[in-house]
């Protein structure tokens, strides 16, 4: 632990404490106690698969802004989006903020780094003709209902993948969205998460299309439960 349990006093780091060792301890001592499971998985993936392989061997007390500036630049050259690299910088900055608070380092060197500006996102949408063509091509496949929900109800991929039959009320014609399914990009593992307690999404329900169309797909198109 970075903080002693008996008197809440700081344990001074060993002279050889690397940035990698600190980040892994930070995940265990801070991340697990303060982040949602989805945030923990995402941040851990970035730290273990991106940050540590590049700058993890640098001693925490020797870490300089140039190390981090070069790291961010290398990730942009690797083809990662500016928005994703900006997230890397935010994680590093937060980690070093706590290192300063815990008196492991004297300053947060990430504050001297100029991160990339957030990339502009422009969605590519289908026109009515293309949407109908896509639905026609997907007929009689497992993708038909997911595509239909995405087009007709603007449901997101995670909302569609987390959908169960128990969340569809065919008598009332209402579909309830109570969870989403996410993927950890670096590992390929899928997991479902529910909204935070007390938080109701504005997308919590929506009307469904023909009950006959949904009933006809139940045996093979959607998960039971």
C-alpha positions in Angstrom: 0.0 0.0 0.0 1.1 3.5 -0.7 -0.5 4.7 2.6 0.1 3.0 5.9 -3.1 1.7 7.6 -2.1 2.4 11.2 -1.6 6.1 11.1 -2.5 7.1 7.5 1.1 8.3 7.1 2.9 8.0 3.8 5.2 5.2 3.1 8.2 6.6 1.4 8.9 4.9 -1.9 12.0 2.8 -2.5 14.7 4.5 -4.5 14.0 2.2 -7.4 10.2 2.8 -7.7 9.4 2.9 -11.4 6.5 4.7 -13.0 5.1 1.2 -14.0 5.2 0.0 -10.4 3.5 3.1 -9.1 0.8 3.0 -11.7 0.0 -0.7 -10.9 -0.2 0.2 -7.2 -2.3 3.3 -8.0 -4.8 1.0 -9.8 -5.0 -1.3 -6.8 -5.1 1.3 -4.0 -7.1 4.1 -5.7 -8.7 2.9 -8.9 -10.5 -0.2 -7.5 -12.0 1.9 -4.7 -13.0 4.9 -6.7 -13.8 3.9 -10.3 -16.7 2.1 -11.8 -16.0 -1.3 -13.2 -16.1 -0.1 -16.7 -13.7 2.8 -16.0 -11.4 0.4 -14.1 -11.2 -2.0 -17.1 -10.7 0.8 -19.6 -8.0 2.6 -17.6 -6.2 -0.6 -16.7 -6.1 -1.5 -20.4 -4.6 1.8 -21.3 -2.1 1.7 -18.5 -0.9 -1.9 -19.0 -1.0 -2.0 -22.8 0.1 1.5 -23.7 1.7 3.6 -21.0 3.8 1.0 -19.2 5.4 -0.6 -22.3 6.7 2.9 -23.3 7.5 4.9 -20.2 7.0 2.3 -17.4 10.7 1.7 -16.9 11.4 5.4 -16.0 11.9 6.0 -12.3 8.9 7.9 -10.8 11.2 10.5 -9.4 13.0 10.9 -12.7 9.9 11.2 -14.9 10.1 14.4 -17.0 7.6 16.3 -19.2 9.7 15.3 -22.3 9.1 11.6 -21.5 5.3 12.2 -21.6 5.3 14.5 -24.5 7.3 12.0 -26.6 4.9 9.3 -25.4 1.8 11.1 -26.6 3.5 11.9 -29.9 4.4 8.3 -30.4 0.8 7.2 -29.9 -0.5 9.7 -32.4 2.1 8.3 -34.9 0.9 4.8 -34.1 -2.5 5.9 -35.5 -4.5 6.3 -32.3 -7.1 9.1 -32.4 -6.4 12.4 -30.7 -9.4 11.9 -28.4 -8.0 8.5 -27.3 -4.5 9.9 -26.7 -6.0 12.8 -24.8 -7.6 10.2 -22.5 -4.1 8.7 -22.0 -2.8 12.1 -20.8 -5.7 12.6 -18.4 -5.0 9.2 -16.8 -1.3 10.0 -16.4 -2.1 13.5 -15.0 -4.6 12.0 -12.5 -2.1 9.4 -11.4 0.7 12.0 -10.9 -1.7 14.3 -9.1 -2.1 11.6 -6.4 1.6 11.0 -6.4 2.1 14.6 -5.4 -0.6 14.4 -2.8 1.0 11.3 -1.3 4.4 13.1 -1.4 6.0 10.6 -3.7 7.0 13.3 -6.1 7.3 17.1 -5.7 5.4 18.1 -8.8 3.0 16.8 -11.4 5.1 16.8 -14.6 2.0 16.0 -16.7 0.8 19.6 -16.2 3.8 20.8 -18.3 2.8 18.6 -21.2 0.7 19.9 -24.1 -1.9 17.2 -24.9 -3.5 16.9 -28.3 -6.8 18.8 -28.9 -9.8 16.6 -28.9 -10.6 15.4 -32.4 -13.7 16.5 -34.2 -16.2 13.8 -34.8 -18.5 13.8 -37.8 -21.0 10.9 -37.9 -21.6 9.1 -41.2 -25.3 8.4 -41.6 -27.3 6.4 -44.0 -30.0 7.9 -46.1 -33.4 6.2 -46.3 -32.5 4.3 -49.5 -29.3 2.9 -48.1 -31.0 2.0 -44.9 -33.6 0.0 -46.7 -30.9 -1.7 -48.8 -29.0 -2.7 -45.7 -32.1 -4.2 -44.1 -32.9 -6.1 -47.3 -29.4 -7.6 -47.4 -29.6 -8.5 -43.7 -32.9 -10.3 -44.0 -32.9 -13.9 -42.6 -29.6 -13.3 -40.8 -28.8 -12.8 -37.1 -28.0 -9.2 -37.9 -31.4 -8.2 -39.1 -33.0 -7.3 -35.7 -29.9 -5.5 -34.4 -29.7 -3.4 -37.5 -33.5 -2.8 -37.5 -33.2 -1.5 -33.8 -30.3 0.7 -34.7 -32.0 2.3 -37.6 -35.6 2.5 -36.4 -34.9 3.3 -32.7 -31.4 4.8 -32.8 -30.3 2.3 -30.3 -26.5 2.0 -29.7 -24.6 -1.2 -30.2 -24.1 -1.7 -26.4 -27.8 -1.2 -25.7 -28.7 -3.8 -28.4 -26.2 -6.4 -27.3 -27.4 -6.1 -23.7 -31.1 -6.6 -24.6 -33.1 -9.5 -23.2 -36.6 -10.6 -24.0 -37.7 -9.8 -20.4 -37.1 -6.1 -21.3 -39.6 -6.2 -24.1 -43.3 -5.7 -23.3 -45.1 -6.7 -26.5 -48.5 -6.0 -25.0 -47.7 -2.4 -24.2 -45.4 -2.1 -27.2 -42.5 -0.8 -25.0 -38.8 -1.8 -25.0 -36.8 -1.0 -21.8 -33.1 -0.1 -22.0 -31.7 -1.0 -18.6 -28.0 -1.9 -19.3 -25.3 -1.8 -21.9 -22.6 -4.2 -23.1 -19.1 -3.0 -23.5 -15.9 -4.4 -24.8 -12.4 -4.0 -23.5 -10.6 -3.2 -26.8 -7.2 -4.6 -25.9 -8.5 -8.0 -24.6 -11.6 -8.5 -26.5 -13.6 -9.4 -23.4 -17.2 -8.4 -23.2 -19.1 -7.3 -20.0 -22.5 -5.7 -19.2 -23.0 -2.7 -16.9 -26.1 -1.1 -15.5 -26.7 2.6 -15.0 -25.3 4.2 -11.8 -27.7 3.9 -8.8 -30.2 6.7 -8.8 -29.4 7.7 -12.4 -32.2 7.3 -14.9 -31.2 7.5 -18.5 -33.3 9.5 -20.9 -33.1 6.5 -23.2 -34.7 4.1 -20.6 -37.5 3.0 -22.9 -38.9 3.3 -26.4 -41.8 2.0 -28.4 -41.1 -1.2 -30.4 -42.3 -2.0 -33.9 -44.6 -4.8 -34.9 -45.1 -7.4 -32.2 -45.4 -10.1 -34.9 -42.0 -9.2 -36.2 -40.4 -9.6 -32.8 -42.2 -12.8 -31.9 -41.1 -14.4 -35.1 -37.5 -13.8 -34.2 -37.5 -15.1 -30.6 -36.3 -18.7 -31.1 -33.0 -17.7 -32.7 -32.5 -14.0 -33.0 -32.3 -12.8 -29.4 -31.2 -14.0 -26.0 -33.7 -15.3 -23.5 -33.7 -14.3 -19.9 
